[in-house]
Amino acid sequence: MFSCSLAGIPDTQELWDKCRLPLGLHIQPFRDMMGLKVIHTLITRCRYCRTYINPYVFIMDSRHWKCNLCYRANDLPEEFLWGPHAKSFGDPGRRPELQETTIEYVAPTEYMLREPQPPVYFFLLDVSSNAVDCGYLHTFAEQLAIDIDRFPGNDRALIGFLGFDSALHFFQFEDSTSEPKHIIEFDIDESFPPVCSGLVVPLQEFKKSIKKFISKLPGIFDRGVSSSNCLGSALAVSKELIEEIGGRVTVMLSSLPNIGLGALKIRDDSKPSKLKFTPQVDYYRTLALECTGKQIAIDLFAIGERNVDLPTLADISRFSSGTVYHFPKYHFLRDQTEVKHLQMTLHRYFTRKLGLEAVLRIRCSKGVSLHSFYGNFFVRSTDLLSLPNVSPDSALGVQIKLDETITSSHVCFQAALLYTSTKGDRRIRVHTLSLPVLTNTTQVYSTVDINTTISLLSKMASERALSGSDLSDCREALINAVVDALAGYQRILGQPSSVLRMPTEGGLPYMPIYVLGLLKHRAFSGAQKASMDERMASLLMFKNVGIEILLMEVCPALYSIHNFVEQPVVENDHAQIYPERLPPSYEQISNGGIYLLDVGTSVYLYVCSGASPKTIGGLFGVNSFEKLDEDAELNEETSQGKQITAFLQHLQDQRWNVYAPVIVIRNDSPQRELFTSRLIQDRTDSSHSYAEFMQHIQREVNLACK
């Protein structure tokens, strides 16, 4: 949730320069938490630097405490002597503020600039002929009908709908029982709301009418004939409709916006080595920044096989704290796996917690400062980020720099997220991180947190690509990060060696394999056959996703399933025993096996032609490999099916409710490359094997050490 790429901070710039390691933070400020302590009484802060009291402050006596960021003394409120759990006076250390590194406060009125906004859910729906052909409206309407009663802040929420093709389709709700009035506006260049009321209405009051509308929504546009798309104009109108309140705009898009405001042209993405992920026009970035000022976030669902120019359109989410979701294989009739993927993603999207009109401030101890931020937000000042909406699934990275020699024993960071809950109260979620100060290179190299390091490197490389650099420059920067770190360690050892030497503690030995995984990922690989939108979606994912999914995307987890299900179920202290993780290499694959590859945003079940018919039957309900269809679903009625389902649920739980579709792949299928391309230790026609990559790194390190 809140971690640093090193488990300690070098005390001088000279020491850090010797080690040449990435230094930064990963934070997921609104992540779902079990047992989060919520304080409804006083908020205690340093009166000098405004740090919130936390477990790392020094309690001087029963009346005073010393701040762990600025080291100044503060008065301790009398209420702090009261232990809320023991319900008695005594040691202030019993307070949850002094025990929990993450805590949440219900804020008083002085933390409010205005009355807390109600949640506003406004949907922009592509109803062009391409959208109708792919059929996404069916999935959208079905899932919305299921989840509408579970929207956060349901009793306070406002909702509205706007369709767009060559015209704008408004829906005016005039009373709580009848269907809305359908108003079509053809003037898309200077569009404005055609009526003064009924376009954004209270969800609870109009729920009956809204549910009727949702049930008939696909039928309203089932004969879409216009191939045009005026998304830019629709976004401008939606901003005007909700700018007095703020809220969340959800864009469902299946075609390129080619008319009206912000119209785009089809790009040529046939030369991936020359791709630059820069926008065609500034319209969408400018609009996003205007929305941020009005507390409006925009999420984009790009659905279907048509390229929609994500390098341009993604700006509406990147700069408004939104998220881009990409479903390039979706078709309502042809791909049920992707239909379920969209359903489950929408379910999570509709029902997860939501923070409104948020700001995130990150404070740090004297001697260090924040250098660069990576994620989807607007940087308001050197330590303050604006987030019109904040999601539990979104993360960000921060690069740190050393300003001066650190003389204290610890360095502390504190991230405070001030937001409005969907229930209508103002809250502050505070995360505090304390790290020891390191004084020698051995300490520094033994404290590498590889998970945070790779998260930071992926975000930095993604930002580099999104800022206009060639993919080749991004790849070179990633390789240089490995070479710099390992060369620094070899210099410290001082003795030349023909073999790369690694520290016995810390995560540095794993850095090359993770960076190789980044180089082979479609986000950065110049060889993989991927459209510009697919690459762009991957870059955006790295910038915004939580650390668990990111690591699986970079270094997929391979498991032998046939050995797992062919053995009797074994329990250890009532805990299920799961298969052992294997190296991601085809050397682990036998023709008689069935394998699971977890790649973060998807899970592949790879079935070999020599697999046991009994095992295939137990898993998929067919008695031979020849009869196995790649659209097959797991048979959850058999013991084997139950075992795999339980294991898949175990993997799903590690994603914190972010759904990953399960894709069945035969080893004689054209889809085989989906599986083999993610075995990152193997050599391909255009990329090194892990052994070859290490040889290359060895040569570069030797050159750097001369």
Helices and strands as residue ranges (DSSP letters): E 2-4, E 9-10, H 13-19, E 24-27, E 38-39, E 58-61, E 64-66, E 73-75, G 78-81, E 82-83, E 88-89, G 92-94, G 96-98, E 102-106, G 109-111, E 120-126, H 129-134, H 136-147, G 148-150, E 158-164, E 168-172, E 181-185, E 201-202, H 207-220, H 231-242, E 247-253, G 272-274, H 283-293, E 296-303, H 310-313, H 315-318, E 324-327, H 336-351, E 355-364, E 368-374, E 378-381, E 384-390, E 396-402, E 410-421, E 426-438, H 441-445, H 450-466, H 471-493, G 508-510, H 511-520, H 532-544, H 547-554, E 557-560, H 561-565, E 571-572, E 575-576, E 581-582, G 586-588, E 594-598, E 603-607, H 613-620, H 639-653, E 662-666, H 672-676, H 690-705
